[in-house]
Every structure is written in structure tokens, then in C-alpha cells.
């Protein structure tokens, strides 16, 4: 894929490096001349331009990109870049970095954002996931909040111990996608018995998260 990254700071460069290693064509855009460091990632295309300027994006060839990642340290800039990428250049996939969790509600399809990534929220969720047993932890939001990836670690006292997956009475808008057990990734089958300590990963809509929790209790 051809991918444009607005923001050539440490985060943008890290993302670019990973994408280049995976064989993608990457273009880094930043208006700060000090951020333009082609020697850091020689395989990437570097463009010194204001990513909030329509003419600059057009000259950079944003219309040829499959994905745009707005990952500057300024949420206002990321929103403008996302909106321009989607509405002016019809980019198929737009990812917006959320620096301040209080602004997360803005990063929706109304601003052209397909996927919002909030680093503080992800880090908080990973901490909760590591220390929380028996409660539901939201790890990631999918499709502009229409569904979430959530995790529950079964406690030692779980009544589900030894019972098969088919006994889980899940609501309609929830699905068990995998079981993590002792370093193994288990594709859930109806006859697979559950064990204390199992980490269950679900995709569920926000409205039914409480029902998922109740099904495990």
C-alpha cells in the first residue's frame, strides 16, 4: 500500500519504519524542516509541507495514497488532516492519533476518521488488563465506537471452570474471538472447556458489555 504519515516526529518515524519493513510505500509529511531526516528512513519519501494546506497535500500526491495516518502531537492538526484526506482526496482509510483523551469524542467519521488511536487510553487498558481478574476491560474501540475489543480473565473461583464454550450465553451483538491460555492462542470451539486464568477476548457493542460480564458471572 501507499501510506502517507502526517507528522515526522518520533511516533511518525517509528510507524514509518515498521511499514517500510513490511514492504509498504511510505511518505512522511512535516512542515518543520528539522523533522525532515531522510537518513533515518532512507526508503521513505520525505516531504516538507504543511499537512493542513490543501495545495500542499495535492502537490504531495495524497490522492494516490491508500491510507493516511494523522499522527502529529496536535489533535487539531490531526483532525484537519483527517478531514482533508477523506473529503478532498477520498482516501480509503484514515487513522487519527488522539493525544488528549478528552478529545477522543471528536475523532469520528464526521471528521473523516476511520480509526482513532488514543495512546493514553491504550496504555491504561493494557495496565488494567494485566492486573484485573474477573472484570471486563475494554482494550480497543473499533469502527468509530460501534464495537469494542474487550477482555475478561476468569478468576480461580469461576463457576465456568470445566464448562464448554457452548454454555456461554452471550448476547446477540457479542462474539468470543479467542482464548489465551498459558501462552497458547485457542480458537474457541463449542466443546472447548474453560479454565480459571483463561483470558477471553470478545468483540462486543458497547450496549451489551454488561451482558457479557453477566454471562461470565
C-alpha positions as CSV (number, residue, x, y, z in Angstrom):
1,X,0.0,0.0,0.0
2,X,1.0,3.6,-0.4
3,X,0.7,5.3,3.0
4,X,1.1,9.0,4.0
5,X,2.0,9.9,7.5
6,X,1.4,13.5,8.7
7,X,3.9,14.2,11.4
8,X,7.6,13.1,11.2
9,X,8.3,13.1,14.9
10,X,9.4,10.1,16.9
11,X,5.9,8.5,16.6
12,X,5.6,9.1,12.9
13,X,9.1,7.8,12.2
14,X,8.5,4.6,14.3
15,X,5.3,3.9,12.3
16,X,7.1,4.6,9.0
17,X,9.9,2.3,9.9
18,X,7.6,-0.6,10.6
19,X,5.6,0.0,7.5
20,X,8.6,0.2,5.3
21,X,9.9,-3.1,6.7
22,X,6.6,-4.7,5.8
23,X,7.0,-3.6,2.2
24,X,4.8,-0.6,2.0
25,X,5.5,2.7,0.3
26,X,5.6,5.4,2.9
27,X,5.5,9.2,2.6
28,X,6.3,11.3,5.7
29,X,5.0,14.9,5.7
30,X,6.1,17.6,8.2
31,X,6.3,21.4,8.0
32,X,9.2,21.6,10.4
33,X,12.5,21.4,8.4
34,X,14.2,20.0,11.5
35,X,11.9,17.0,11.4
36,X,12.9,16.1,7.8
37,X,15.6,13.5,8.3
38,X,15.8,11.2,5.2
39,X,18.8,9.4,6.6
40,X,16.7,8.0,9.4
41,X,14.5,6.0,7.0
42,X,16.0,6.1,3.5
43,X,13.3,4.0,1.9
44,X,10.6,6.5,2.8
45,X,9.7,9.6,0.8
46,X,10.1,12.8,2.8
47,X,8.0,15.9,2.1
48,X,8.4,19.3,3.9
49,X,5.0,20.8,3.8
50,X,2.1,21.9,5.9
51,X,-0.3,18.9,6.0
52,X,-3.2,21.3,6.8
53,X,-2.8,23.0,3.4
54,X,-4.9,21.6,0.7
55,X,-2.5,22.7,-2.1
56,X,0.5,21.1,-0.2
57,X,-1.3,17.8,0.1
58,X,-2.3,17.8,-3.6
59,X,1.3,18.6,-4.6
60,X,2.5,15.7,-2.4
61,X,0.1,13.4,-4.2
62,X,-2.2,12.5,-1.3
63,X,-4.8,11.4,-3.8
64,X,-2.6,8.4,-4.7
65,X,-2.5,7.1,-1.1
66,X,-4.5,4.1,0.2
67,X,-4.0,5.1,3.8
68,X,-3.4,8.4,5.7
69,X,-2.1,8.4,9.3
70,X,-2.5,11.7,11.1
71,X,-0.1,11.4,14.0
72,X,1.2,14.8,14.9
73,X,1.3,15.9,18.5
74,X,-1.6,18.4,17.9
75,X,-5.1,17.0,17.9
76,X,-6.4,20.0,16.0
77,X,-3.9,19.3,13.2
78,X,-4.8,15.6,13.2
79,X,-8.5,16.4,12.8
80,X,-7.9,18.8,9.9
81,X,-5.6,16.3,8.1
82,X,-8.1,13.5,8.5
83,X,-11.0,15.6,7.2
84,X,-9.0,16.8,4.2
85,X,-7.8,13.3,3.4
86,X,-11.3,11.9,3.5
87,X,-13.3,14.6,1.9
88,X,-10.9,16.2,-0.6
89,X,-8.8,13.2,-1.6
90,X,-11.2,10.3,-1.0
91,X,-8.6,8.3,0.9
92,X,-10.0,4.9,1.8
93,X,-8.5,4.5,5.3
94,X,-7.8,7.4,7.7
95,X,-6.2,6.8,11.1
96,X,-6.1,9.6,13.6
97,X,-3.8,9.8,16.6
98,X,-5.5,11.2,19.8
99,X,-3.1,12.9,22.1
100,X,-5.6,14.1,24.7
101,X,-8.2,11.5,25.7
102,X,-10.7,14.4,26.3
103,X,-10.7,15.0,22.5
104,X,-11.4,11.4,21.6
105,X,-15.1,12.1,21.0
106,X,-14.2,14.3,18.1
107,X,-12.3,11.6,16.2
108,X,-15.2,10.1,14.3
109,X,-16.3,9.7,10.7
110,X,-17.7,13.3,10.9
111,X,-14.1,14.4,10.8
112,X,-13.1,11.7,8.3
113,X,-11.5,9.4,10.9
114,X,-12.0,5.7,10.3
115,X,-9.8,4.6,13.2
116,X,-8.9,6.7,16.3
117,X,-5.9,5.6,18.3
118,X,-5.5,7.0,21.8
119,X,-2.2,6.1,23.2
120,X,-3.0,7.1,26.8
121,X,-6.2,5.0,26.7
122,X,-4.4,2.0,25.2
123,X,-1.7,2.1,27.9
124,X,-4.3,2.4,30.6
125,X,-6.2,-0.5,29.2
126,X,-3.1,-2.7,29.0
127,X,-2.3,-1.9,32.6
128,X,-5.9,-2.8,33.7
129,X,-5.7,-6.0,31.5
130,X,-2.5,-7.0,33.3
131,X,-3.8,-6.6,36.8
132,X,-7.6,-7.1,36.6
133,X,-9.1,-10.5,37.1
134,X,-12.8,-11.3,36.8
135,X,-13.8,-7.9,35.4
136,X,-14.3,-6.7,31.9
137,X,-11.6,-4.5,30.4
138,X,-12.0,-2.5,27.2
139,X,-8.9,-2.8,25.1
140,X,-9.7,-1.2,21.9
141,X,-12.5,0.6,20.1
142,X,-13.4,-0.5,16.6
143,X,-15.3,1.2,13.7
144,X,-15.9,4.6,15.3
145,X,-17.2,3.2,18.6
146,X,-19.6,0.7,17.0
147,X,-17.8,-2.2,18.7
148,X,-15.1,-2.8,21.2
149,X,-12.4,-5.4,21.8
150,X,-12.8,-6.4,25.5
151,X,-11.1,-8.9,27.7
152,X,-12.1,-10.9,30.8
153,X,-9.7,-13.1,32.8
154,X,-11.6,-15.9,34.5
155,X,-10.8,-15.9,38.3
156,X,-9.8,-19.0,40.2
157,X,-13.3,-19.2,41.7
158,X,-15.2,-19.0,38.4
159,X,-18.3,-21.1,38.0
160,X,-17.4,-21.6,34.3
161,X,-14.4,-23.9,35.2
162,X,-14.7,-27.1,33.2
163,X,-17.8,-26.0,31.3
164,X,-17.7,-25.8,27.5
165,X,-17.8,-22.6,25.4
166,X,-21.3,-23.5,24.3
167,X,-22.5,-22.8,27.8
168,X,-21.7,-19.1,27.5
169,X,-25.0,-17.3,27.0
170,X,-23.7,-14.3,25.1
171,X,-26.0,-11.5,23.8
172,X,-26.6,-11.1,20.1
173,X,-24.0,-8.4,19.5
174,X,-21.1,-10.1,21.1
175,X,-18.7,-12.8,20.0
176,X,-15.9,-14.7,21.7
177,X,-13.0,-14.5,19.3
178,X,-10.1,-16.2,21.1
179,X,-9.0,-17.8,24.4
180,X,-5.5,-17.1,25.7
181,X,-4.2,-19.9,28.0
182,X,-0.6,-20.4,29.2
183,X,1.0,-18.8,26.1
184,X,-1.4,-20.6,23.7
185,X,-3.9,-18.9,21.4
186,X,-7.0,-21.1,21.2
187,X,-9.7,-20.7,18.6
188,X,-12.9,-21.2,20.6
189,X,-14.9,-24.4,19.7
190,X,-18.2,-25.3,21.2
191,X,-16.7,-28.2,23.1
192,X,-13.6,-26.4,24.4
193,X,-13.7,-26.4,28.2
194,X,-12.9,-23.1,30.0
195,X,-10.4,-22.9,32.8
196,X,-9.6,-20.5,35.6
197,X,-7.0,-18.0,34.4
198,X,-8.2,-18.1,30.8
199,X,-8.1,-14.7,29.1
200,X,-11.3,-14.4,27.0
201,X,-11.3,-11.8,24.2
202,X,-14.6,-10.6,22.9
203,X,-15.8,-8.2,20.2
204,X,-18.9,-6.6,21.5
205,X,-21.0,-3.5,21.1
206,X,-20.9,-1.0,23.9
207,X,-24.6,-1.6,24.8
208,X,-24.0,-5.3,25.6
209,X,-20.8,-5.2,27.5
210,X,-22.7,-5.5,30.8
211,X,-24.5,-8.6,29.4
212,X,-21.1,-10.2,28.5
213,X,-20.0,-9.6,32.1
214,X,-23.2,-11.2,33.4
215,X,-22.8,-14.2,31.1
216,X,-19.4,-14.9,32.7
217,X,-20.7,-14.4,36.2
